[in-house]
Amino acid sequence: MEINVNFLDNLRLEAKFDDFTVITDQPIRYKGDGSAPSPFDYFLASSALCAAYFVRVYCLSRDIPTDNIRLSQNNIVDPENRYNQIFKIQVELPEDISEKDRQGILRSIDRCTVKKVIQTGPDFQIETVENLAEDAQALLMVAPDAEHQTFIEGKDLPLEQTIANMTRILADLGMKIEIASWRNIVPHVWSLHIRDTASPMCFTNGKGATKESALCSALGEFIERLNCNFFYNDQYFGEEIANAEFVHYPNEKWFALEDDDALPAGILDDYTLAIYNPDGELGGSNLVDTNSGRADRGICSLPFVRQSDGEVVYFPSNLIENLFLSNGMSAGNTLYEAEVQCLSEIFERAVKKEILEQEIALPDVPREVLEKYPAIIEGIEELEKQGFPILVKDASLGGQFPVMCVTLMNPRTGGVFASFGAHPSFHVALERSLTELMQGRSFEGLNDVPPPTFNSLEVTEPQNFVEHFIDSTGVVSWRFFSASSDYEFVEWDFTGNHSETNAEEATDLFNILSEMGKEVYVATYEALGAPACRILVPGYSEVYPVEDLIWDNTNKALDYREDILNLHSLDEDQLEDLVERLEESQIDNYETIITLIGVEFDENTVWGQLTVLELKLLIYLALQRHEEALELVESFLQYNDNTVERGLFYQAVRAVLEITLDDELVLDDYIVNLQRMFGEENMKAVVGSVDGSLRFHGLTPTNMQLEGLDKHLRLIESYKKLHAARAAKYAG
């Protein structure tokens, strides 16, 4: 994590990281003003808070109330060496907590991250740089050692060289990459989380059987998502990029909108039109680019090469971002390596969807086959030792597809978690299934997986597949666990006994799709310095249903973005128009404004928590439409998951609205006790909101230039680095 420090007045300091600001000071006896804790005080508090966090997680996972649990930390200082200290953490537990849970809570405290870092002993490296803002040296860069090269199946370069190449690419782009967390709680199963220090929204997770392979996975995914603009999916690029010569890629093409809203000629082809516009309902306006919002420029479309004949077909960027998410993108040491990875994931997700939705019972992998892979066995045995039965399944559907499945059962909660992996190699696909299972997860995190069901409608509901795609936590059918499998086990191998190159394996995978009658479309990207590709298989690799292009398109943001960002400067007629459009829309009242308009707000602000319902409520208050406001206040309070402070504000609003709407009640008769209940400052804001003298309490003014929205501006700055690199490559 990158922490930037600013020097304030006297000895006060300001540390900024992510969306947070921490102020420190020194006691008056040390010539400070005593206005805030000292840096060392924060350090001491961090270990106590970290210990309490792990207690809380343990208790939440077991429905143990923490109301009567107390935790305290004392620091015992060696009088002869003040840097030698004992951190004594004491926990007071209620008598009704079982001995098993008492020991579990103590073990959970022992896992405190702050404690482990202190015990390990961090390494401090101190240096000067010419310019902090321009120092883009990637934090992971190390020179590869020719004497220590690790090759793994499926990769065209040793892991050490891959790490060096990818970190250099990111450094050249001006991105500092940091490792935010590592996990290795099961043998031969590593995972990590990396992110851009300047824009933490740009992050990826990696997994692998070793530390190095997991890091390669995370870096490769980061570069893949940069190439395919995935970090910026659905997000507003800002006016500068929207008005630039190109928005996404220099080779994009814009198709002017037709007067009758028909799809312009030249977009898609006959094969894809039959999939995406079967009934002729899809209009050009449905495909306007969400990121730029430039309907006046038309439909921004990106070139893909049709594999059956090499023809270029233009896909609207809007269609891609609405339907495919990250499915079908990859980066590698070579283009063929990237294609194998990309196609493998497409098969993994498509086969997984078929298995889940058709409630297919898969065959177990025989023990004698598993024993060929001792590292896999060791990881599985550790999970079972922790109390999680593991099922290893052949998901190839009778040898048709290179897919495996590892399923975890949690007897503590009755939940199950089915993890799939794919690769032409049986071993690699199996390893990926296991590492995917534990990617970024703790043992406690496995308590959140849902139980299986015999309700077929619940399993086949489209959102269930989306949940499985995002983090594999969707619902699985009980029929999946039948001992009577629908297919025979096949010890398949799509690698020609490991003799095939990535180029040959890619061809084989493309051929499987061709034999299925699928058209495949490929875009390749090398402008950022590493081969990457995006592969679309219409009618097969989509994550969201095609109907979303019409009924839940992200470009609905264009109907509201400008008005919402300019909210404070709208007059009454404009506010009436905005709230009427929101009421008439099919938008869920609990959809966040972040999601609706594609703009990132600091989640710790009112903007960051704002929903469509609360926005309408604030507009009704501004318009003095008290009856409508009271109705929405009731809904807000009934389903409120906002902050306690915001909830109390609306409790007070409800009381004042009820008094205002009752002809027999006078606010002055109640104001004193309302102030005692909710506080004078809060009541001043409430009364001002109800009488119209204060509009949009808690929402700081902004505009289409995104003034004050640092989180989103950092995201745009990140994208501008890619935009500049693409422009330079195109010009060169």
Order of alpha helices (4+ residues) and beta strands (2+ residues): beta-beta-beta-alpha-beta-beta-alpha-alpha-alpha-beta-beta-beta-alpha-alpha-beta-alpha-beta-beta-alpha-beta-alpha-alpha-alpha-beta-beta-beta-alpha-alpha-alpha-alpha-beta-beta-alpha-alpha-alpha-alpha-alpha-alpha-alpha-alpha-alpha-alpha-alpha
